[in-house]
């Protein structure tokens, strides 16, 4: 008789611990590895590279998708009005034939408060 309520309490306690997960998920960690955090003046650009695409979160919170095109070295993504190119963390974003060099670093998942 005593074991049944004890098992129920243990099960509820384990469920509560799972629901209170702190820290990033495995998916978030993997996505962060494919993401860079860039700045130009005071503007921030967050760029995530997926298979064949570069997804950019723009400073105005709009989202832009660029598509990978062949290049001799480094990377190059375009969508007709924008182009992203570079090697590693050396990145240039071109809009309407005007380019700007971005200061980039690996993306860091924000710490939970």
Secondary structure, DSSP 8 states (H G I E B T S, - for coil): -HHHHHHHHHHHHHHHHHHT--S--HHHHHHHHTEEEEEETTEEEEEEEETTEEEEE-TTS-EEEEEE---SSSEEEE-SSEEEEEETTEEEEEETTEEEEEEEEE-------
